[in-house]
């Protein structure tokens, strides 16, 4: 039995120089807000579980931040279970 220790969440601007941001979330975390996204920009988001033996298979999604200029620059992530 593998001991689940949390998730790793990564994001980067799509089709640009790779500059991945990363945060490790503990096992009880069910939501996280990605902040400081650029308005109307395409991003790829990666999420994978971590166990005591290492990382699991990655899930990814391509999104476009729908934040018009001048408004809050964050993307809430929730329902992670």
N, C-alpha and C positions, 0 to 999 in steps of 0.2 A: 504494500500500500504506500502510495506516494503522499507525502505531507504537503498540502497546498499552503503556500506562503503569501500569495497575493497576485497582483497583475502588473504588467509593464504596459504603459500607454505611451505611444510615440506618435509624432506628427511632423509633417514637412510640407513645404510648398511643392505642388505637383509640377513636374517637368522643369525644375529649376535646379541650380546648384544644390546638391544635397546638404542640408543643414538640419538634420533631425533633432528635434527636441524630445526629451524623455522624462517621464516621471514614474516612479515605482509606487504602487498603491498597496496598502496592506489588505489582508484577507477580508476585513469587515467593510471595506469601501464599496459602496454601490453607486456612487456618482462622482464626477469630477468635472470642473469647468476649465476648458482650455481658454486662456486669456491672451490678449494682445495679438489676435489674428488680424491680418490685413483685410480691409473691406473688399468684397467681390473678388476673392482670390481662391483658386483651386488648391485643395490640400488633400493629402493622403494620410489617413489615420490608421494606426496599427495597434492591435490589442492582443496580448497573449498572457496566459497564466504562467505563474512561476511555482515550481515545487522545490523541495530540498535537493532534487537531482538536476535541476535546470529549467529551461524555458520550454513551454509547450508550443503547439502549432499556432501560427499567427493568423488572426482574422484582420482583414483590412477593408476600408471603405474610402471611396473618393467623394469628397464633398466640395461645395463652393460656399464660402462664407457669404451669407446673405445680409451682411451688416452694411447698411449704407454709410457713406462717409459722415463722420461727426457723431455717430451713435456708439454705444458700447461695443467693444471688440472682444467678445468672448463667445464660446460655444459650450453649452452644457452637455455633458455626457451622463446618462443615467440608465437605470435598469440593468446594471452589470451584475449578473449572477450566473 
